[in-house]
Amino acid sequence: MKRAYINGLLLDGTQQMEPQAHKVLLCEDGVITAVADEGPALDGHEAIDIPGGYARPALINLHVHLA
């Protein structure tokens, strides 16, 4: 199943951990396939709207003090 997580904030795990808006997290069968700029074409992905939510790929425990 293809899913696109939209309208959230992306935390990418870099040292500065600045939340990035206007990004789309694309997944297929539970695996992240791409992080793309927001746009109209989702290429057959089911859109999952997460307004105000955080997408944090590769971060298991957001409670740890990384930044």
N, C-alpha and C positions, 0 to 999 in steps of 0.2 A: 504494500500500500504506500502510495506517495502522499506526503503531507508537507504543507508549507505553513510555518508558524509566522504570523504577521502581526504588526502593530505592537510589538513588545520592544523591550530594550535588550540589546545583546551585551553580555559580559563575556569577553573572550579569553580571560585568564592571563592577559599580559600584566606586566608589573604595575602599570598605572591604573589598570582596570576601569577605564572610563566607559560608562554605558554608551552604547552606540544606538541611536535611533535610526529609523528608516532602513532597516536591514530585514531580510527574509531568511529564515533558517529552513533549508530544504532537506527533507529526509525521505528515505525509501527503505521500507521494511525495517524500521528502527535504527537505521544507520544514517548519519549526517552525510549528505552528498555535496552540499555547497552552502555557502553564506553569500547571499547576493544583495545588491542594492534593491530597494523597494521598487516595484514596477507592476504594470498590469498583467503581464504574461506569467502564469504559474505552470504552464506546460503539463496539464493533467494532474496537478497536485490538489489534494483536498486542502482548502484554506482553514487553518485553525487560528481564530482570532484571540490574541492574548493581550488586550489593551491594558496598559499599566503593569503587565507582568514582565518577568525577566526570563530570557533564554540564556542559559549558562552552560554551553557545551563543554564537556571535559571537566567540569567542576562538580565534584560529588557532594561536598559539604560547603555550602556558601557561608556558613557560620564562622569558618576559620578566618583568621585575620591576615589576609594576604597583602592588602595595600597599606 
